């Protein structure tokens, strides 16, 4: 059906015996966009490609007011990329923005290589990472919803079907048959997810009225590592994008004060809309949490953009009004990148206090600086989190006298 990936197919990336596919990245600098911003997007796209098992060997960028309707980039740029692809035996051409079915078809005919856009790459990674029945169903649903409007472009040969004598009669065109099959499959997957959601909802109700906290944040900021520290459990953590797909919830007890702590899937810029829609049920733990622990990689040069992306995604899923504590992780790496040997510790502390005040003023949430891998300031984080939990219990049970 699709020339890109097979819907629902589970692929194993990063096979130790397999040679990584060689890829080139394509970014378009459109009006009202700065080149530095696009280059940072391509850094992220390269990390996505690496997570999927590809090796990036070159990047191409072009300034255009808007994408070309046929080839996304201009004709001259297509010829430049084609020459490089042929000379260097490239396997993949990856675009940082979504392509239409028509554009994909034309570009594949031109390059004779696999053409992938950002959304397809993210969906591919999710398909490889999905472990549970729920995650697999959610990914397959998102893939089909992404594929459906692109079927016409992928079946361009059908546009040349001839009419006239001998060509009339009952039956459907192949593209219409495929559309019907895809729509029927989408309906079945939605029903399956509704059943899974009902089961998960029952499980959440059975947990009682304990305070719930959810770790949220951009992908690869250290949420799972923090989860392991705070809950003393073993949650999978890896330096790859989307290491966690399924929400993991642990019961934690601090000084006879119980609460539920959940680790959720990371967010990312340009996250495919259908993926957000499909994973809303996975993010129920986020919507139903009493407090959100928003983890941020403070060492990342674009951390403020990451914060805005997460806050917008939380708003999109109906969790934008939750009480929130911002946890700025990787403070050790921030110091290493921003302070030289001549800056004494007292000056460093002053700078970090000013940074904390600036971030609190800008985003209006209390914040804590920590290093999860270095176990730095974790006890202070515990103290702050305990205060949030105690406040939640006091508000929920105002007539119960208890010293938490």
C-alpha positions, 0 to 999 in steps of 0.5 A: 500500500504505502511505499514507506513503511508497512503499517503495524510492522515491528522493526528491530533497529540498531542490530549489532550485525546490520550496517546503518543506513546512510542518510542525508537530511533536508531542511527548508528555511521558510519566511519568518524562520532563522537559519539557526533555528532550522539548523537546530531542528536538523540536529534533532532530526539527526538524533531521530535518524540515529535513534532509528538506526541511520547514519547522517552523512550530509545536510542540505538546506534551502531558503524558499518562501514556501515549499515547492508543491511538487518537490518540496525544495527547488529544482536546482536543489533537487539536482544537487541532492541527486548528484550527492546521493548517487555519488555517495551511495545514500540509502535514505533522504529525510525531510524535516517537514511533512511531505504530501503523497504526491511529493513523496511519489515524485521525489522517490521517482527522482532519487530512486531512494527511500524518501522519509519525512519527519512524521514518518521517522517518528512513527517508525521509531514509535513502531520499533519501541512499542512493547505493549498491546496498547502502544502497538495499537496506538502507533498503528492507528497513528500510521494509518491516519497519517497514511489515509490522506496520502493514498492518492499521491502514492497511487498516481498510476491510477489517475491514468485509468482510462474510461470509455467502452469496456471500462465502465461497470460495477466495482471500485478503483484500487485506491477507493478499495484501499481507502475503505480498507484503511478506514475499516482498520482505523475503526477497528483499532479505535474500538480496540483502544476504547476497550483498553482505555476502559480497562486502564480506567478501571485500574486507575479507579482501583488505586484509590485516592492517593496523590498522583504525580507525573513526570513530563517533559521533552524527550531525552531530558532524564525523566526515567533516570529521575523516576528511578531515583525518586521511586527506587525502581528500575525503569528503562532509561537510555540516551535515545529519543522516545526510550519510554512509550508506555506510561510507567506508574510506581507507588512510592512511600516517603515517611509514611506518605504514599503517592503514585509517580508516573513516567510518561512519553517524551514530547518533541517539536513537530510531533505528528498530530495523529500521534498525539491523538492516538496517545491521549489515552496513554497520557491519561496519567498526565491529565489525572495527575495532581501535580506535574513534575516538568523535567527540563534539560537545562544544559540544552541551548534550546531549553526554553523552546523545549519548555514552550513545546511541552507546555503547548502539548500539555494544553493540547491534551487538556493538562495545561492548568495543572500545578507544576514544579519545573525540575531543571536537570543536568545542571552539572553539564550546564556548569561544564558548558558555561563556566570556565575554571576561573569562575569561583563557586560563589559566583556560579551560585549567584549566576544560577540563582539569577537564572532560577529567578529568570525562569520562574518569572518567565514561566511562573512555576517554582523550579529546582536545579538537579543532576539525576546522574550525579545525584546532585540536589536530589534531597532538596528535590525530595523536600520540595516534592513532599511539600506539594504532596502534603498540600494535596492531601491537606486539600483533599482531606481537610477534616483529617488531622494527620502530620505528614 
